[in-house]
Amino acid sequence: MELGLYTFADVDPNAANKGAEAKRRVDDLLEEIQLADEVGLDVFGLGEHHRPDYMASSPSTILAAAAVKTKNIRLTSAVTVLSSDDPVRVFQQFATVDLLSNGRAEIMAGRGSFIESFPLFGYDLEDYDLLFAEKLQLLGEIRENEVVTWEGETRKPIAGRGVYPRPLQDPLPLWIAIGGTPQSAARAGYLGLPLALAIIGGEPRRFAPLFDLYRQSATKAGLDPKTLKSSINVHGFVADTTEKAADTFYEPQAIVMNRIGRERGWGPTSRAHFDMSRGPEGALFVGDPETVAEKIVANHKLFGNTRFMLQMAIGPMPHKDIMRGIELYGTKVAPLVRKALTPSEAGA
């Protein structure tokens, strides 16, 4: 099983000098990606957002910088908001990252957890479903064919035009990211595309039926579900002790979840809720290396996932703590997880 990290590159939305704040975060972020590579983690993901609390509106640009500073780690969006972007440009950008990284780029496409990009780029939210469906179809055509002919409702047709550059990987890996919608899981299975499921609340076991649906859909499409890749993407943090991990991660996690909760009508979080969520049945992966490794293995047995992605750099998490967390994740957690899994599971 692959082990990785992802982040939305959080910044202080109230910073007086937003340029300086973004510069600080991008410098720290590149150090975090480099360290993740050095300690042997498999993948690093960067999410696209268009809000004052997140810096990475152009993940491919930052991943291109990371490509020339790293050697082995795979570099992916987490996610690319495909509905409000142009699939041609998305492909070209990530094909370029692929060339710079010697074949380590991936696209993780999704609808996005926020809607700011739709009015920003002139899209109507009433076309929410159609935009994603058509643009995913077009991106698939571009991955498979150098010269593309395509027609749909959401953009002008393409009549026999070449899309360049072509990536080193053929085809360029494309994942579908979902937040819990059954129809999205079924579509990914029907298309035979890897599926990434975000689990940031509730009990993870309740999401297991989505993976069942994903594999059933693939089978109905004539595909072997055993060949499909899948990931769970979660929040969590690793420190030298479980107490330190919980005390360090709680406040940044609470700040972010409460800010989003005010927008979406969620109730405020609390330390008691946080502590419950980091228990064996909860969605948070917080603790010392042994605790986090045990929970990763337990959830792997539940989901059969081939990848596990952890979001540690959330909200105002101190950079030094993130760096220590990455070090422990790569040097302590990863070996424990890989040892616990059988060779067939570890390589799945």
C-alpha positions in Angstrom: 0.0 0.0 0.0 1.3 3.5 -0.9 1.5 6.0 1.9 1.3 9.7 1.2 0.5 13.2 2.3 -1.8 15.9 1.0 -2.4 19.5 1.9 -4.4 22.6 0.8 -1.5 24.9 1.6 -3.4 26.7 4.3 -2.5 30.4 5.0 -3.8 33.0 7.5 -6.8 34.6 5.7 -6.4 37.7 7.9 -2.8 38.3 7.1 -2.1 42.0 6.4 0.4 41.2 3.7 -1.1 38.3 1.7 1.8 38.1 -0.7 4.3 37.7 2.1 2.1 35.1 3.8 1.7 33.1 0.5 5.5 33.3 0.0 6.1 31.9 3.5 3.7 29.1 2.9 5.1 28.1 -0.5 8.6 28.0 0.8 7.6 25.8 3.8 5.5 23.6 1.5 8.4 22.9 -0.8 10.5 21.9 2.2 7.7 19.6 3.3 7.5 17.9 -0.1 11.3 17.5 -0.2 11.3 15.9 3.3 8.5 13.6 2.3 10.6 12.4 -0.6 13.7 12.0 1.5 12.0 9.8 4.2 10.5 7.5 1.5 6.9 8.4 1.3 5.2 7.4 -1.9 3.0 10.4 -2.9 2.3 14.0 -2.2 -0.9 15.7 -3.1 -1.8 19.4 -3.3 -5.4 20.7 -3.5 -6.8 23.5 -5.7 -8.7 26.2 -3.9 -9.6 29.8 -4.7 -10.2 31.2 -1.2 -8.2 33.5 1.1 -7.5 30.7 3.6 -5.7 28.5 1.0 -2.7 29.4 -1.1 -2.6 26.8 -3.9 -4.9 28.0 -6.6 -2.5 26.5 -9.2 -1.2 23.1 -7.8 0.5 22.1 -11.1 2.8 25.2 -10.8 3.9 24.3 -7.3 4.2 20.6 -8.2 6.4 21.5 -11.1 8.8 23.3 -8.7 8.7 20.2 -6.4 9.4 18.0 -9.4 12.9 19.3 -9.8 13.6 19.2 -6.1 12.6 15.6 -5.6 13.6 12.2 -6.9 11.1 9.5 -6.2 7.8 10.7 -4.7 4.7 10.9 -6.9 3.2 14.3 -7.3 -0.6 14.7 -7.6 -3.3 17.3 -7.4 -5.7 16.6 -4.5 -7.9 17.8 -6.2 -8.0 19.5 -9.5 -11.4 21.2 -9.7 -12.1 19.9 -13.2 -15.6 21.3 -13.5 -14.3 24.9 -13.6 -11.1 24.3 -15.6 -10.2 23.5 -19.2 -9.3 19.8 -19.6 -6.9 20.6 -22.4 -4.9 23.0 -20.1 -5.1 20.6 -17.1 -3.6 17.8 -19.3 -0.9 20.1 -20.7 0.1 21.3 -17.2 0.3 17.9 -15.6 2.0 16.4 -18.7 4.6 19.1 -18.2 5.0 18.1 -14.5 5.3 14.5 -15.6 8.2 15.4 -17.9 9.9 17.5 -15.2 9.5 14.7 -12.7 10.6 11.9 -15.0 7.2 10.3 -14.9 5.9 10.9 -11.4 2.8 13.1 -12.0 -0.9 12.3 -11.5 -4.2 14.1 -11.8 -6.8 13.7 -9.1 -9.9 15.2 -10.5 -13.0 16.1 -8.5 -15.9 18.6 -8.3 -14.1 20.4 -5.4 -15.2 20.9 -1.8 -16.0 24.6 -2.4 -17.7 26.5 -5.2 -15.7 29.7 -5.4 -14.1 28.7 -8.7 -17.4 28.5 -10.6 -18.3 32.2 -10.5 -14.7 33.1 -10.7 -14.3 31.5 -14.0 -17.7 32.2 -15.3 -19.5 28.9 -14.8 -23.1 28.4 -13.8 -23.7 26.2 -10.7 -26.8 24.9 -12.4 -24.5 23.1 -14.8 -22.6 21.5 -11.8 -23.1 17.8 -12.8 -23.0 18.3 -16.6 -19.7 20.3 -16.4 -17.9 17.5 -14.5 -19.3 14.7 -16.6 -18.4 16.4 -19.9 -15.0 17.6 -18.8 -14.1 14.2 -17.4 -15.0 12.6 -20.7 -12.9 15.1 -22.6 -9.9 14.7 -20.3 -10.2 10.9 -20.9 -10.2 11.4 -24.6 -7.0 13.6 -24.4 -5.3 11.0 -22.2 -6.0 8.3 -24.8 -5.5 10.2 -28.0 -2.8 12.6 -29.3 -5.3 14.1 -31.8 -8.7 14.8 -30.3 -12.2 15.1 -31.8 -14.8 15.9 -29.2 -18.1 17.7 -28.9 -20.3 18.6 -25.9 -22.5 21.3 -24.5 -20.2 23.0 -22.1 -17.5 24.2 -24.5 -16.8 24.6 -28.2 -16.0 21.4 -30.0 -12.5 20.2 -30.8 -12.1 18.9 -34.4 -9.0 16.8 -34.9 -6.6 19.0 -32.9 -3.4 17.7 -31.3 -2.8 18.2 -27.5 0.8 18.7 -26.5 3.1 18.0 -24.8 2.5 14.3 -24.3 3.5 12.9 -20.9 6.2 10.4 -20.2 3.6 8.1 -18.6 1.2 6.7 -21.1 -1.5 7.2 -20.1 -1.0 9.9 -17.5 -2.6 8.6 -14.3 -6.0 10.0 -13.5 -7.9 9.5 -10.2 -11.4 10.4 -9.3 -11.9 12.0 -5.9 -15.2 11.9 -4.1 -16.6 13.0 -0.8 -19.3 10.3 -0.4 -21.6 10.5 -3.3 -22.6 6.9 -4.4 -23.1 8.0 -8.1 -19.6 9.3 -8.2 -18.2 6.0 -6.8 -20.2 4.0 -9.4 -19.0 6.2 -12.2 -15.3 5.8 -11.3 -15.8 2.0 -11.2 -17.6 2.0 -14.6 -14.7 4.0 -16.1 -12.1 1.9 -14.5 -10.4 4.9 -12.9 -8.7 4.9 -9.4 -11.0 6.2 -6.6 -9.9 8.5 -3.8 -12.5 8.9 -0.9 -12.2 11.8 1.5 -13.2 10.8 5.1 -13.0 13.8 7.4 -15.8 13.0 9.8 -18.0 10.2 11.2 -17.1 6.6 11.4 -14.9 5.4 8.5 -16.6 2.0 8.4 -19.8 3.7 7.2 -18.0 4.6 4.0 -17.1 1.0 3.1 -20.2 0.4 1.0 -18.9 3.1 -1.4 -15.9 0.9 -2.2 -18.2 -2.1 -2.6 -20.3 -0.1 -5.1 -17.2 1.1 -6.9 -16.0 -2.5 -7.4 -19.4 -3.8 -8.3 -19.7 -1.1 -11.0 -16.4 -2.0 -12.4 -17.4 -5.7 -12.6 -20.6 -4.8 -14.4 -18.5 -2.8 -16.9 -16.4 -6.0 -17.6 -13.4 -4.9 -15.6 -11.5 -6.8 -13.0 -12.0 -4.9 -9.7 -8.8 -6.4 -8.3 -6.8 -4.3 -10.8 -8.4 -1.0 -9.5 -6.5 1.4 -7.2 -8.2 3.1 -4.3 -7.3 5.6 -1.6 -8.7 7.0 1.6 -7.8 10.6 2.3 -8.0 11.6 5.9 -7.0 14.2 8.6 -4.3 13.3 11.1 -1.0 14.0 12.7 2.0 12.1 14.0 4.2 13.1 17.0 6.6 11.5 19.4 3.8 10.8 21.8 0.0 10.5 21.4 -0.6 13.3 23.9 1.7 15.7 22.0 0.1 14.8 18.7 -3.4 15.5 20.1 -2.4 18.7 21.8 -0.6 20.0 18.7 -3.2 19.1 16.2 -6.5 19.9 18.0 -6.5 23.7 17.8 -5.5 24.0 14.1 -8.0 21.3 13.2 -10.7 23.0 15.2 -10.0 26.4 13.7 -10.4 25.0 10.2 -13.4 22.8 10.9 -15.2 25.6 12.8 -14.6 28.1 10.0 -16.0 25.8 7.4 -18.8 24.8 9.8 -19.9 28.4 10.1 -20.3 28.5 6.3 -22.1 25.2 6.0 -24.2 25.2 9.1 -22.3 22.6 11.2 -22.2 22.9 14.9 -18.9 23.9 16.6 -16.3 21.2 17.4 -14.9 20.5 20.8 -12.0 18.8 22.4 -14.3 16.0 23.6 -15.5 15.4 20.0 -11.9 15.6 18.7 -10.7 13.0 21.2 -13.6 10.7 20.3 -12.8 11.1 16.6 -9.2 10.1 17.1 -10.3 6.8 18.8 -10.2 3.5 17.0 -13.6 4.0 15.3 -13.2 7.7 14.5 -12.0 9.5 11.3 -8.9 11.2 12.8 -5.5 9.5 12.6 -3.7 11.2 15.5 -1.1 9.8 17.7 2.4 8.4 18.1 3.8 6.3 15.3 2.5 3.0 16.7 -1.0 4.3 17.2 -1.3 5.8 13.7 0.2 2.7 12.1 -2.3 0.4 13.8 -5.2 2.5 12.7 -3.9 2.7 9.1 -3.6 -1.1 9.0 -7.1 -1.6 10.6 -8.7 0.7 8.0 -6.8 -1.1 5.2 -8.5 -4.3 6.3 -11.8 -2.5 6.2 -11.5 -0.9 2.8 -8.8 -2.9 0.9 -7.4 0.4 -0.2 -4.1 0.6 -2.2 -3.2 4.1 -1.0 -3.5 6.0 2.2 -3.2 9.9 2.2 -2.9 11.9 5.4 -3.5 15.7 5.7 -1.3 16.9 8.5 -0.6 20.5 7.3 -4.0 21.9 8.2 -4.8 25.4 9.4 -2.1 27.2 11.4 -0.1 24.1 12.1 3.5 25.1 12.9 6.0 24.2 10.1 8.5 22.7 12.6 5.8 20.3 13.9 4.7 19.4 10.3 8.3 18.6 9.5 8.7 16.4 12.6 5.4 14.7 11.7 6.6 14.0 8.2 9.8 12.6 9.5 8.0 10.2 11.9 5.5 9.2 9.2 8.2 8.2 6.8 10.7 6.7 9.2 8.4 5.1 11.9 4.9 4.8 10.7 5.6 3.6 7.1 7.9 0.7 8.2 5.4 -0.5 10.8 2.5 -0.4 8.2 4.6 -2.2 5.5 5.7 -4.9 8.0 2.1 -5.5 9.2 0.7 -6.0 5.7 1.4 -9.2 3.8 3.4 -8.9 0.6 0.3 -9.1 -1.6 -1.5 -6.4 0.4 1.6 -4.1 0.6 2.0 -4.3 -3.2 -1.7 -4.0 -4.0 
